[in-house]
């Protein structure tokens, strides 16, 4: 793994990344100003102004937090716990394997990923929050430590654009490797965004679930409409972008297209079920979608999570004393 430095980045002339970020700031970011501000809350208890819970007084508790009304009613001292306001650290786990180069129109899944990451990273860093990234090509080959600056966002975009070229006849994506690397790299509780098309070798589900026990995880799923429904194109040759395997298909055959659609539907159902079991929120980004609409959905997801008071919706480490003890250790 290598960690790119940003010391000399200030001297670089404006490039593709600068133009992309500037365009997003003028066209989208201004419309989102304030939408995500104040939305980043720790899952821990601490100093703040929002009441989170009440519990019985324990030795060494601050007596200033005693709730005297509850204490009088229950004839036992109770203290207030507050939701701590603090800056957040966000990590982007970026799937940059060969499959994200696909796009049935002028927009590829990689372009959608780049736009989303650029915009959200800039929204976060403008508020003083830090963002970092782990990049996966055929392996986890880039780590960008979390920082908070516009220049840092440009470094992140350069990493995405200048990723190592995939070797011909390589291996299929193993998303589990990226998730395992993240578990070993991200030490403090963070917002973790897994940006991938989730076209991967099986076995990543448990790693994602373990990551969601410690962090707030959002699965940002990239897809293209052609992956769902195969149009009638006649005889075509398709190639796996990662392994180089080629297949000769007759797309004029209605039975073949029906089987393709059924397989795609089954794969969709299995993926959504796996993400739900892992406890990750899901945001879907299509190559024919609008970036602003995607960001509005993300903001709505954040507001809904903040409003939820049902304990079962929170990560398991907030409900399990054993897991909490393990995390503290």
ZIDAFEN-V82672 format. One record per pair of residues at least 4 apart in sequence whose ideal C-beta (glycine too) atoms are under 7 Angstrom apart, sorted by the first residue. I is the first residue (numbers start at 0). J is the second residue. D is the distance in whole Angstrom. If there is no record, write none. Layout:
I:J:D, I:J:D
//
This chain:
0:139:6, 0:140:6, 0:141:7, 0:142:5, 1:141:6, 2:142:6, 2:144:6, 3:143:7, 3:154:6, 3:158:7, 5:150:6, 5:151:6, 5:154:5, 8:150:6, 8:153:7, 8:154:6, 9:150:6, 13:17:4, 13:18:7, 15:19:6, 15:160:7, 16:20:6, 16:153:5, 16:156:4, 16:157:5, 16:160:7, 17:21:6, 17:153:6, 18:22:6, 19:23:6, 19:117:6, 19:156:7, 20:24:6, 20:117:6, 20:121:7, 20:152:6, 20:153:6, 20:156:7, 21:25:7, 22:26:6, 23:27:5, 23:28:6, 23:114:7, 23:117:6, 23:118:5, 24:28:5, 24:121:7, 25:29:7, 27:31:6, 27:118:6, 27:290:6, 27:291:5, 27:294:7, 28:32:7, 28:118:6, 28:121:6, 28:122:7, 30:291:6, 31:35:7, 31:122:6, 31:294:6, 34:298:5, 35:122:5, 35:298:5, 35:301:7, 36:126:6, 38:301:5, 38:305:7, 39:87:4, 39:128:6, 40:82:6, 40:84:7, 40:305:7, 41:45:7, 41:83:5, 41:85:5, 42:188:6, 42:215:7, 42:314:7, 42:317:6, 43:83:6, 44:51:6, 44:80:4, 44:81:7, 44:83:7, 45:81:7, 45:83:3, 46:81:7, 46:83:6, 47:81:4, 47:82:5, 47:83:5, 47:84:5, 48:81:7, 49:81:6, 49:82:4, 50:79:6, 50:81:6, 51:80:5, 51:81:6, 51:82:4, 52:80:4, 53:66:6, 53:69:6, 53:77:5, 53:79:6, 53:80:7, 54:77:7, 54:78:6, 54:80:6, 55:75:6, 55:77:6, 56:60:5, 56:65:6, 56:76:4, 56:77:6, 56:78:5, 60:64:7, 60:78:5, 64:78:4, 64:79:5, 65:70:6, 65:76:6, 65:78:5, 66:70:6, 66:77:5, 66:78:7, 66:79:5, 67:71:6, 68:72:7, 69:73:6, 69:77:5, 70:75:7, 70:76:5, 70:77:5, 73:77:7, 86:127:6, 86:128:5, 87:128:5, 87:190:6, 88:128:7, 88:129:5, 88:145:5, 88:187:6, 88:189:4, 89:123:5, 89:128:6, 89:130:5, 89:189:6, 89:190:4, 89:192:7, 90:131:5, 90:132:7, 90:133:7, 90:145:7, 90:181:7, 90:185:5, 90:189:5, 90:191:5, 91:116:6, 91:130:7, 91:132:4, 91:192:5, 91:194:6, 92:133:5, 92:177:5, 92:181:5, 92:191:6, 92:192:7, 92:193:5, 92:194:7, 93:112:7, 93:132:6, 93:133:7, 93:134:5, 93:135:7, 93:159:6, 93:194:5, 94:99:6, 94:135:5, 94:172:7, 94:174:7, 94:177:7, 94:194:6, 94:195:3, 94:196:7, 95:99:6, 95:134:6, 95:135:6, 95:136:5, 95:159:6, 95:162:4, 96:135:7, 96:136:6, 96:137:7, 96:165:7, 96:172:4, 96:241:6, 97:165:4, 97:240:4, 97:241:4, 98:172:7, 98:196:6, 98:198:5, 98:240:5, 98:241:6, 99:107:7, 99:108:4, 99:109:5, 99:112:6, 99:196:6, 99:221:6, 100:107:6, 100:109:6, 100:240:6, 101:107:6, 101:108:6, 101:223:6, 101:240:6, 102:106:5, 102:107:3, 102:108:6, 102:223:6, 102:286:5, 103:223:5, 103:224:7, 103:225:4, 104:286:6, 104:287:6, 106:110:5, 106:111:6, 106:286:5, 107:286:7, 108:112:6, 108:196:6, 108:221:4, 108:223:6, 108:286:6, 109:113:6, 110:114:6, 111:115:6, 111:221:6, 111:284:5, 111:286:6, 112:116:6, 112:194:5, 112:221:6, 113:117:6, 113:156:7, 113:159:5, 114:118:6, 114:290:5, 115:119:6, 115:194:7, 115:219:7, 115:284:6, 115:290:7, 115:293:6, 116:120:6, 116:155:7, 116:159:7, 116:194:6, 117:121:6, 117:152:7, 117:156:6, 118:122:6, 118:290:7, 118:294:6, 119:123:6, 120:124:6, 120:130:5, 120:152:5, 120:155:6, 121:125:6, 121:149:7, 121:152:5, 123:128:4, 123:130:5, 124:128:6, 124:130:6, 124:147:5, 124:148:6, 124:149:7, 124:151:7, 124:152:6, 127:147:6, 128:147:6, 129:145:4, 129:146:6, 129:147:5, 130:145:6, 131:143:5, 131:144:5, 131:145:3, 132:143:4, 132:155:5, 132:158:7, 133:139:6, 133:142:6, 133:177:6, 133:180:6, 133:181:6, 133:184:6, 134:140:6, 134:141:4, 134:158:6, 134:162:6, 135:139:5, 135:176:7, 135:177:4, 136:140:6, 136:162:5, 136:163:5, 136:165:6, 137:165:6, 137:166:7, 137:169:5, 137:170:7, 138:176:6, 139:176:6, 139:177:6, 139:180:4, 140:163:6, 141:158:5, 142:184:7, 143:154:7, 143:155:6, 143:158:6, 146:151:4, 147:151:7, 149:153:7, 150:154:7, 151:155:7, 152:156:7, 153:157:6, 154:158:7, 155:159:7, 156:160:6, 157:161:6, 158:162:7, 165:169:6, 165:241:6, 167:243:6, 168:242:7, 168:243:4, 169:241:6, 169:242:7, 170:241:7, 170:242:7, 171:200:5, 171:241:5, 171:242:6, 172:198:6, 172:199:4, 172:200:7, 172:241:6, 173:199:6, 173:200:5, 174:178:6, 174:195:6, 174:197:7, 174:199:4, 174:203:4, 175:179:6, 175:202:5, 175:203:4, 175:206:5, 176:180:6, 177:181:6, 178:182:7, 178:203:6, 178:206:4, 178:207:6, 178:210:6, 179:183:7, 179:206:5, 180:184:6, 181:185:6, 181:191:7, 181:210:6, 182:209:6, 182:210:6, 185:189:6, 185:191:7, 185:214:7, 188:213:6, 188:214:6, 189:214:5, 190:215:5, 191:210:6, 191:214:5, 191:215:7, 191:216:5, 192:217:5, 192:219:5, 193:216:7, 193:218:5, 193:219:7, 194:219:4, 195:220:7, 195:221:7, 196:220:7, 196:221:4, 196:222:6, 197:220:6, 197:270:6, 199:203:6, 203:207:6, 204:208:6, 204:273:5, 204:277:6, 205:209:6, 206:210:6, 207:211:6, 207:216:7, 207:277:4, 207:279:6, 208:276:7, 208:277:4, 208:278:6, 210:214:6, 210:216:6, 211:216:4, 211:277:5, 211:278:4, 211:279:5, 211:314:6, 212:314:6, 212:315:6, 212:316:5, 212:322:6, 213:316:6, 213:326:6, 216:279:4, 217:279:7, 217:280:5, 217:282:6, 218:274:5, 218:279:5, 218:281:5, 219:282:5, 219:284:6, 220:281:6, 220:283:5, 220:284:7, 221:284:5, 222:226:6, 222:283:7, 222:285:6, 223:286:5, 224:228:7, 224:285:7, 224:287:6, 226:263:7, 227:263:5, 228:260:6, 229:250:6, 229:256:5, 229:259:5, 230:250:7, 231:250:6, 231:251:6, 232:250:5, 233:250:6, 233:251:5, 234:249:6, 235:248:5, 235:250:6, 236:245:6, 236:247:5, 237:245:7, 237:246:5, 237:248:6, 238:243:7, 238:245:5, 239:243:6, 239:244:4, 249:255:6, 250:255:7, 250:256:6, 252:256:7, 253:257:6, 254:258:7, 255:259:6, 256:260:6, 257:261:6, 258:262:6, 259:263:6, 260:264:6, 261:265:6, 262:266:6, 263:267:6, 264:268:6, 265:269:6, 266:270:6, 267:271:6, 268:272:6, 269:273:6, 270:274:6, 271:275:6, 272:276:6, 273:277:6, 274:279:5, 274:281:5, 278:314:6, 280:300:6, 280:304:7, 282:293:7, 282:296:6, 282:297:6, 282:300:7, 284:288:6, 284:293:5, 288:292:6, 288:293:6, 289:293:7, 290:294:6, 291:295:6, 292:296:7, 293:297:7, 294:298:6, 295:299:6, 296:300:6, 297:301:7, 298:302:6, 299:303:6, 300:304:6, 301:305:6, 302:306:6, 303:307:7, 307:312:5, 310:318:6, 313:317:4, 313:318:7, 315:319:5, 315:322:6, 316:322:4, 316:323:5, 316:326:5, 319:323:6, 320:324:6, 321:325:6, 322:326:6, 323:327:6, 324:328:6
//
